[in-house]
Amino acid sequence: MPQFTITVTSHGPYKVAGDFELVDREGREFGRGSGTAVYLCRCGQSKDKPFCDGSHASSGFRDIGSARELPPPPSTPTGPEGPSRITVNPNGALRAAGSFEIRDETGGRFGLGERASLALCRCGGSKDTPFCDGAHNTCGFRDGAEAK
């Protein structure tokens, strides 16, 4: 049973619910308030990154995020066992790791295979949404998101 679920909302943010940590690359936790779910920006336009501020509605961001099977993972190890967490990489992807699942808005499940982690786009420019394809390196994405 996964510890947390990431839901890819149609033309909107990631909704993340369950038992997980939200940390920056240094391992410092982002304050999440008392809510049971957080909404993380995936359009790249939020003024409150990594959190969604609703900018997707006026930015023209369009992506349904339909569930699908992923190709088999590389033959390299799938990653260490550890806490279920999402790491916010500076000016880059969200890295989901641990015990999680990804669903679309209709409840369809993304087939992750044997992956223990994967990178999610948050710049809005990936051609493989909701997954990161490195577009943040060429589209000028900057976040300024660090845990305080």
Protein Blocks (a to p, Z undefined) as FASTA:
>chain_A
ZZbdcdddehiacddedjdddddfkopacdebjbfbdcddfklpackbcbdehlmmmnop
acekpacddddddfbdfbjcddddddddehiacddehjdddddfkopacdekjafbdcdd
fklpackbcbdehlmmmnopafkiacZZ
